[in-house]
Amino acid sequence: MTPTRRSPKEIAAELRRLQERSDDDRDRLSLLHEVQVYQEELTVQNEELVRAQAELEETRDRFIELYDFAPNGYFTLDANGIVLQINLTGASILGRSKQTIEGMPLLGFIEPAHRLQFLDLMRRWRNGNGGTEAELTIRSGNGPRAVQLLCRPRHAPGSARREYFTSMVDVTDRKRLERERAKASAEYAALASRLLTIQDDERRRIARDLHDDIGQQATAVRLKLEEIDHAANGEARGAIADALQMLDALDGRLHFIATELRPATLDLGIVAAIQQFVREWSANTGIAADFHSAGLQAQPIAPATETHVYRVAQEALNNVLRHAAARHVTVLLERKGDGVVLVIEDDGRGFDPAIDRGQGGGLGLLGMRERAQIVGGRIEIETGPGQGTSVYLRVPANRPSS
């Protein structure tokens, strides 16, 4: 019958008891008993070692699976760029088997145009800049692939030799999507620019028609009324005078609309054009408005940029009229460095920017943003309920439109 195995604690207690006995008390039976106890201890220790070894092997297998089938490529390089070890994902990216790649220089997989960049990257890694990353193009079985490399230097196990544990992320699809997105953005900008150019041409045509057709008809009506005024009696003259005043107001309104559609002063420069528009806008709306400019007289900006800046100022002021209920507006146009800044500030009711973003900002703001993007600029808005609104346009001074 197999004796019951004692626990490790019981064996340890028995060993202590045996160690405390004097040599005189030991006889052959006690020595035999002591050997049996030590044998039990060795058996328990061996079982513990076997169990620990099995756990280590299981952990090792799990690590190998994680390493080999990770979504990114991983490999270890020596100081000369030789691949010491690579996972299955990395081998798949390079288009060769692990056995073929291990022992080969990674430089052989780099596109010739990027090899100097890789050598410089290795130099920085050897100098201790382990966090340095770079994007390179490699040659794989499926053609060129764009990859991102990131290194962590370390010492080889049991050696002072340095190794370079490197991750390799395949960014080919991301780069392709970025190119497609950039192409789509450029096409959209070109289309928006074309549509805005067509819109400006149409405005110019309408402005010319207003001036040449309706304006001439208004002048003819004025001359006819003045002719009737000479032959009319006192009561009729009063009515004719009222009609002439109404005609003067209509003529002024036609002039303002024609100026909005295509300002002749834009040919004299952006400063003169916006200054005149602000002055006439204030006279027609009854809202006080100030205009200030700085730094643009000596350094003019590109004509296409001038047109878009003028339209943004025009749309911003019309938004003030429609929505702000403002009493005063300040318009500032200045050159800062190699760019132009347009600021329109009002003391109106303001609005909640979060709500405005949720509604897409309205067609007016959308058109302003499109014009800014066409000339490489951006629109920023600062506002809040009851706090007024400030519109900031920043554009490069001499960038041609798309």
Contacts in CASP RR format, 6 or more apart in sequence:
PFRMAT RR
TARGET T0000
AUTHOR 0000-0000-0000
METHOD contacts of the structure
MODEL  1
MTPTRRSPKEIAAELRRLQERSDDDRDRLSLLHEVQVYQEELTVQNEELV
RAQAELEETRDRFIELYDFAPNGYFTLDANGIVLQINLTGASILGRSKQT
IEGMPLLGFIEPAHRLQFLDLMRRWRNGNGGTEAELTIRSGNGPRAVQLL
CRPRHAPGSARREYFTSMVDVTDRKRLERERAKASAEYAALASRLLTIQD
DERRRIARDLHDDIGQQATAVRLKLEEIDHAANGEARGAIADALQMLDAL
DGRLHFIATELRPATLDLGIVAAIQQFVREWSANTGIAADFHSAGLQAQP
IAPATETHVYRVAQEALNNVLRHAAARHVTVLLERKGDGVVLVIEDDGRG
FDPAIDRGQGGGLGLLGMRERAQIVGGRIEIETGPGQGTSVYLRVPANRP
SS
5 40 0 8 1.000
6 14 0 8 1.000
6 40 0 8 1.000
8 41 0 8 1.000
8 44 0 8 1.000
11 37 0 8 1.000
11 40 0 8 1.000
11 41 0 8 1.000
11 44 0 8 1.000
12 41 0 8 1.000
14 37 0 8 1.000
15 37 0 8 1.000
15 38 0 8 1.000
15 41 0 8 1.000
18 30 0 8 1.000
18 33 0 8 1.000
18 34 0 8 1.000
18 37 0 8 1.000
21 30 0 8 1.000
67 74 0 8 1.000
67 87 0 8 1.000
68 87 0 8 1.000
68 88 0 8 1.000
68 89 0 8 1.000
69 87 0 8 1.000
69 88 0 8 1.000
69 89 0 8 1.000
70 87 0 8 1.000
70 89 0 8 1.000
71 89 0 8 1.000
72 89 0 8 1.000
72 90 0 8 1.000
72 167 0 8 1.000
72 168 0 8 1.000
72 169 0 8 1.000
72 170 0 8 1.000
73 86 0 8 1.000
73 87 0 8 1.000
73 89 0 8 1.000
73 90 0 8 1.000
73 93 0 8 1.000
73 167 0 8 1.000
73 168 0 8 1.000
73 169 0 8 1.000
73 170 0 8 1.000
74 86 0 8 1.000
74 87 0 8 1.000
74 89 0 8 1.000
74 90 0 8 1.000
74 165 0 8 1.000
74 166 0 8 1.000
74 167 0 8 1.000
74 168 0 8 1.000
75 83 0 8 1.000
75 84 0 8 1.000
75 85 0 8 1.000
75 86 0 8 1.000
75 87 0 8 1.000
75 90 0 8 1.000
75 101 0 8 1.000
75 106 0 8 1.000
75 166 0 8 1.000
75 168 0 8 1.000
76 83 0 8 1.000
76 84 0 8 1.000
76 85 0 8 1.000
76 86 0 8 1.000
76 163 0 8 1.000
76 164 0 8 1.000
76 165 0 8 1.000
76 166 0 8 1.000
77 83 0 8 1.000
77 84 0 8 1.000
77 106 0 8 1.000
77 122 0 8 1.000
77 163 0 8 1.000
77 164 0 8 1.000
77 166 0 8 1.000
78 84 0 8 1.000
78 161 0 8 1.000
78 163 0 8 1.000
78 164 0 8 1.000
79 126 0 8 1.000
79 161 0 8 1.000
79 162 0 8 1.000
79 164 0 8 1.000
80 105 0 8 1.000
81 105 0 8 1.000
81 106 0 8 1.000
81 107 0 8 1.000
81 122 0 8 1.000
81 164 0 8 1.000
82 103 0 8 1.000
82 104 0 8 1.000
82 105 0 8 1.000
82 106 0 8 1.000
83 101 0 8 1.000
83 102 0 8 1.000
83 103 0 8 1.000
83 104 0 8 1.000
83 105 0 8 1.000
83 106 0 8 1.000
84 102 0 8 1.000
84 103 0 8 1.000
84 163 0 8 1.000
85 102 0 8 1.000
86 94 0 8 1.000
86 98 0 8 1.000
86 101 0 8 1.000
86 102 0 8 1.000
87 98 0 8 1.000
88 98 0 8 1.000
90 168 0 8 1.000
91 97 0 8 1.000
91 98 0 8 1.000
91 101 0 8 1.000
93 138 0 8 1.000
93 140 0 8 1.000
93 145 0 8 1.000
93 147 0 8 1.000
93 168 0 8 1.000
93 170 0 8 1.000
94 101 0 8 1.000
94 109 0 8 1.000
94 138 0 8 1.000
94 140 0 8 1.000
94 141 0 8 1.000
95 140 0 8 1.000
95 141 0 8 1.000
95 142 0 8 1.000
96 141 0 8 1.000
106 118 0 8 1.000
107 115 0 8 1.000
107 118 0 8 1.000
107 119 0 8 1.000
108 115 0 8 1.000
108 139 0 8 1.000
109 138 0 8 1.000
109 139 0 8 1.000
109 140 0 8 1.000
110 118 0 8 1.000
110 136 0 8 1.000
110 137 0 8 1.000
110 138 0 8 1.000
110 139 0 8 1.000
111 136 0 8 1.000
111 137 0 8 1.000
111 138 0 8 1.000
111 139 0 8 1.000
111 144 0 8 1.000
113 137 0 8 1.000
114 136 0 8 1.000
114 137 0 8 1.000
117 134 0 8 1.000
117 136 0 8 1.000
118 134 0 8 1.000
118 136 0 8 1.000
121 132 0 8 1.000
121 134 0 8 1.000
121 136 0 8 1.000
121 149 0 8 1.000
121 151 0 8 1.000
122 164 0 8 1.000
124 130 0 8 1.000
124 132 0 8 1.000
125 132 0 8 1.000
125 151 0 8 1.000
125 153 0 8 1.000
125 164 0 8 1.000
126 162 0 8 1.000
128 153 0 8 1.000
130 151 0 8 1.000
130 152 0 8 1.000
130 153 0 8 1.000
131 150 0 8 1.000
131 151 0 8 1.000
131 152 0 8 1.000
132 151 0 8 1.000
133 148 0 8 1.000
133 149 0 8 1.000
133 150 0 8 1.000
133 151 0 8 1.000
134 148 0 8 1.000
134 149 0 8 1.000
135 146 0 8 1.000
135 147 0 8 1.000
135 148 0 8 1.000
135 149 0 8 1.000
135 171 0 8 1.000
136 146 0 8 1.000
136 147 0 8 1.000
136 149 0 8 1.000
137 144 0 8 1.000
137 145 0 8 1.000
137 146 0 8 1.000
137 147 0 8 1.000
138 144 0 8 1.000
138 145 0 8 1.000
138 147 0 8 1.000
139 145 0 8 1.000
145 170 0 8 1.000
145 172 0 8 1.000
146 170 0 8 1.000
146 171 0 8 1.000
146 172 0 8 1.000
146 175 0 8 1.000
147 168 0 8 1.000
147 169 0 8 1.000
147 170 0 8 1.000
147 171 0 8 1.000
147 172 0 8 1.000
148 168 0 8 1.000
148 169 0 8 1.000
148 171 0 8 1.000
149 166 0 8 1.000
149 167 0 8 1.000
149 168 0 8 1.000
150 166 0 8 1.000
150 167 0 8 1.000
150 169 0 8 1.000
151 164 0 8 1.000
151 165 0 8 1.000
151 166 0 8 1.000
151 167 0 8 1.000
152 164 0 8 1.000
152 165 0 8 1.000
152 166 0 8 1.000
153 162 0 8 1.000
153 163 0 8 1.000
153 164 0 8 1.000
153 165 0 8 1.000
154 162 0 8 1.000
154 163 0 8 1.000
154 164 0 8 1.000
154 165 0 8 1.000
155 161 0 8 1.000
155 162 0 8 1.000
155 163 0 8 1.000
156 162 0 8 1.000
156 163 0 8 1.000
186 402 0 8 1.000
189 373 0 8 1.000
189 374 0 8 1.000
189 402 0 8 1.000
190 402 0 8 1.000
192 370 0 8 1.000
192 373 0 8 1.000
192 374 0 8 1.000
193 374 0 8 1.000
193 401 0 8 1.000
193 402 0 8 1.000
196 308 0 8 1.000
196 311 0 8 1.000
196 370 0 8 1.000
196 371 0 8 1.000
196 374 0 8 1.000
200 262 0 8 1.000
200 307 0 8 1.000
200 311 0 8 1.000
203 261 0 8 1.000
203 262 0 8 1.000
204 261 0 8 1.000
204 262 0 8 1.000
206 261 0 8 1.000
207 257 0 8 1.000
207 258 0 8 1.000
207 259 0 8 1.000
207 261 0 8 1.000
207 262 0 8 1.000
208 262 0 8 1.000
210 254 0 8 1.000
210 257 0 8 1.000
210 258 0 8 1.000
210 261 0 8 1.000
211 254 0 8 1.000
211 258 0 8 1.000
214 254 0 8 1.000
215 251 0 8 1.000
215 254 0 8 1.000
218 247 0 8 1.000
218 250 0 8 1.000
218 251 0 8 1.000
218 254 0 8 1.000
221 247 0 8 1.000
222 244 0 8 1.000
222 247 0 8 1.000
222 251 0 8 1.000
225 240 0 8 1.000
225 243 0 8 1.000
225 244 0 8 1.000
225 247 0 8 1.000
226 244 0 8 1.000
228 236 0 8 1.000
228 240 0 8 1.000
229 237 0 8 1.000
229 240 0 8 1.000
229 241 0 8 1.000
229 244 0 8 1.000
232 240 0 8 1.000
253 284 0 8 1.000
256 280 0 8 1.000
256 281 0 8 1.000
256 284 0 8 1.000
259 265 0 8 1.000
259 276 0 8 1.000
259 277 0 8 1.000
259 280 0 8 1.000
260 277 0 8 1.000
260 314 0 8 1.000
263 273 0 8 1.000
263 276 0 8 1.000
263 277 0 8 1.000
263 310 0 8 1.000
265 272 0 8 1.000
265 273 0 8 1.000
265 276 0 8 1.000
266 273 0 8 1.000
266 306 0 8 1.000
266 307 0 8 1.000
266 310 0 8 1.000
269 300 0 8 1.000
269 306 0 8 1.000
270 296 0 8 1.000
270 300 0 8 1.000
270 301 0 8 1.000
270 306 0 8 1.000
270 309 0 8 1.000
270 310 0 8 1.000
270 333 0 8 1.000
271 293 0 8 1.000
271 296 0 8 1.000
271 297 0 8 1.000
271 333 0 8 1.000
273 306 0 8 1.000
273 310 0 8 1.000
274 291 0 8 1.000
274 293 0 8 1.000
274 309 0 8 1.000
274 310 0 8 1.000
274 313 0 8 1.000
274 331 0 8 1.000
274 333 0 8 1.000
275 291 0 8 1.000
275 293 0 8 1.000
277 310 0 8 1.000
277 313 0 8 1.000
277 314 0 8 1.000
277 317 0 8 1.000
278 289 0 8 1.000
278 290 0 8 1.000
278 291 0 8 1.000
278 313 0 8 1.000
278 317 0 8 1.000
278 329 0 8 1.000
278 331 0 8 1.000
279 289 0 8 1.000
279 291 0 8 1.000
281 287 0 8 1.000
281 289 0 8 1.000
281 317 0 8 1.000
281 321 0 8 1.000
282 288 0 8 1.000
282 289 0 8 1.000
282 329 0 8 1.000
285 321 0 8 1.000
287 320 0 8 1.000
287 321 0 8 1.000
287 326 0 8 1.000
287 327 0 8 1.000
287 328 0 8 1.000
287 329 0 8 1.000
288 327 0 8 1.000
288 328 0 8 1.000
288 329 0 8 1.000
289 317 0 8 1.000
289 328 0 8 1.000
289 329 0 8 1.000
289 330 0 8 1.000
289 331 0 8 1.000
290 328 0 8 1.000
290 329 0 8 1.000
290 330 0 8 1.000
290 331 0 8 1.000
291 331 0 8 1.000
291 332 0 8 1.000
291 333 0 8 1.000
292 330 0 8 1.000
292 331 0 8 1.000
292 332 0 8 1.000
292 333 0 8 1.000
292 334 0 8 1.000
293 332 0 8 1.000
293 333 0 8 1.000
293 334 0 8 1.000
294 333 0 8 1.000
294 334 0 8 1.000
294 335 0 8 1.000
295 334 0 8 1.000
295 335 0 8 1.000
296 333 0 8 1.000
296 334 0 8 1.000
296 335 0 8 1.000
296 340 0 8 1.000
299 335 0 8 1.000
299 397 0 8 1.000
301 309 0 8 1.000
301 335 0 8 1.000
301 339 0 8 1.000
301 340 0 8 1.000
301 397 0 8 1.000
301 398 0 8 1.000
302 375 0 8 1.000
302 397 0 8 1.000
302 398 0 8 1.000
302 399 0 8 1.000
302 400 0 8 1.000
304 375 0 8 1.000
304 400 0 8 1.000
304 401 0 8 1.000
305 340 0 8 1.000
305 375 0 8 1.000
305 395 0 8 1.000
305 396 0 8 1.000
305 397 0 8 1.000
305 398 0 8 1.000
305 399 0 8 1.000
305 400 0 8 1.000
305 401 0 8 1.000
308 371 0 8 1.000
308 372 0 8 1.000
308 374 0 8 1.000
308 375 0 8 1.000
308 395 0 8 1.000
308 401 0 8 1.000
309 333 0 8 1.000
309 340 0 8 1.000
309 342 0 8 1.000
309 375 0 8 1.000
309 393 0 8 1.000
309 395 0 8 1.000
311 368 0 8 1.000
311 371 0 8 1.000
312 342 0 8 1.000
312 368 0 8 1.000
312 371 0 8 1.000
312 372 0 8 1.000
312 379 0 8 1.000
312 391 0 8 1.000
312 393 0 8 1.000
313 331 0 8 1.000
313 333 0 8 1.000
313 342 0 8 1.000
313 344 0 8 1.000
315 364 0 8 1.000
315 367 0 8 1.000
315 368 0 8 1.000
316 344 0 8 1.000
316 368 0 8 1.000
316 391 0 8 1.000
317 329 0 8 1.000
317 331 0 8 1.000
317 344 0 8 1.000
319 364 0 8 1.000
319 365 0 8 1.000
320 326 0 8 1.000
320 329 0 8 1.000
320 344 0 8 1.000
320 346 0 8 1.000
320 348 0 8 1.000
320 389 0 8 1.000
323 349 0 8 1.000
323 351 0 8 1.000
324 346 0 8 1.000
324 348 0 8 1.000
324 349 0 8 1.000
324 350 0 8 1.000
324 388 0 8 1.000
324 389 0 8 1.000
325 348 0 8 1.000
325 349 0 8 1.000
326 346 0 8 1.000
326 347 0 8 1.000
326 348 0 8 1.000
326 349 0 8 1.000
326 388 0 8 1.000
327 347 0 8 1.000
327 348 0 8 1.000
328 346 0 8 1.000
328 347 0 8 1.000
329 344 0 8 1.000
329 345 0 8 1.000
329 346 0 8 1.000
329 347 0 8 1.000
330 343 0 8 1.000
330 344 0 8 1.000
330 345 0 8 1.000
330 346 0 8 1.000
331 342 0 8 1.000
331 343 0 8 1.000
331 344 0 8 1.000
332 341 0 8 1.000
332 342 0 8 1.000
332 343 0 8 1.000
332 345 0 8 1.000
333 340 0 8 1.000
333 341 0 8 1.000
333 342 0 8 1.000
333 343 0 8 1.000
334 340 0 8 1.000
334 341 0 8 1.000
335 341 0 8 1.000
335 397 0 8 1.000
337 397 0 8 1.000
338 396 0 8 1.000
338 397 0 8 1.000
338 398 0 8 1.000
339 394 0 8 1.000
339 395 0 8 1.000
339 396 0 8 1.000
339 397 0 8 1.000
340 394 0 8 1.000
340 395 0 8 1.000
340 396 0 8 1.000
340 397 0 8 1.000
341 392 0 8 1.000
341 393 0 8 1.000
341 394 0 8 1.000
342 391 0 8 1.000
342 392 0 8 1.000
342 393 0 8 1.000
343 390 0 8 1.000
343 391 0 8 1.000
343 392 0 8 1.000
343 393 0 8 1.000
344 390 0 8 1.000
344 391 0 8 1.000
345 388 0 8 1.000
345 389 0 8 1.000
345 390 0 8 1.000
345 391 0 8 1.000
346 388 0 8 1.000
346 389 0 8 1.000
347 388 0 8 1.000
348 386 0 8 1.000
348 388 0 8 1.000
348 389 0 8 1.000
349 385 0 8 1.000
349 386 0 8 1.000
349 388 0 8 1.000
350 383 0 8 1.000
350 384 0 8 1.000
350 385 0 8 1.000
350 386 0 8 1.000
350 387 0 8 1.000
350 388 0 8 1.000
350 389 0 8 1.000
351 383 0 8 1.000
351 384 0 8 1.000
351 385 0 8 1.000
351 389 0 8 1.000
352 384 0 8 1.000
352 385 0 8 1.000
353 381 0 8 1.000
353 383 0 8 1.000
353 384 0 8 1.000
356 362 0 8 1.000
356 365 0 8 1.000
356 381 0 8 1.000
360 366 0 8 1.000
365 379 0 8 1.000
365 381 0 8 1.000
368 379 0 8 1.000
368 391 0 8 1.000
368 393 0 8 1.000
369 378 0 8 1.000
369 379 0 8 1.000
372 378 0 8 1.000
372 379 0 8 1.000
372 393 0 8 1.000
372 395 0 8 1.000
374 401 0 8 1.000
374 402 0 8 1.000
375 395 0 8 1.000
375 396 0 8 1.000
375 399 0 8 1.000
375 401 0 8 1.000
376 395 0 8 1.000
376 396 0 8 1.000
376 399 0 8 1.000
377 393 0 8 1.000
377 394 0 8 1.000
377 395 0 8 1.000
377 396 0 8 1.000
378 393 0 8 1.000
378 394 0 8 1.000
379 391 0 8 1.000
379 392 0 8 1.000
379 393 0 8 1.000
380 391 0 8 1.000
380 392 0 8 1.000
380 394 0 8 1.000
381 389 0 8 1.000
381 390 0 8 1.000
381 391 0 8 1.000
381 392 0 8 1.000
382 389 0 8 1.000
382 390 0 8 1.000
382 392 0 8 1.000
383 389 0 8 1.000
383 390 0 8 1.000
END
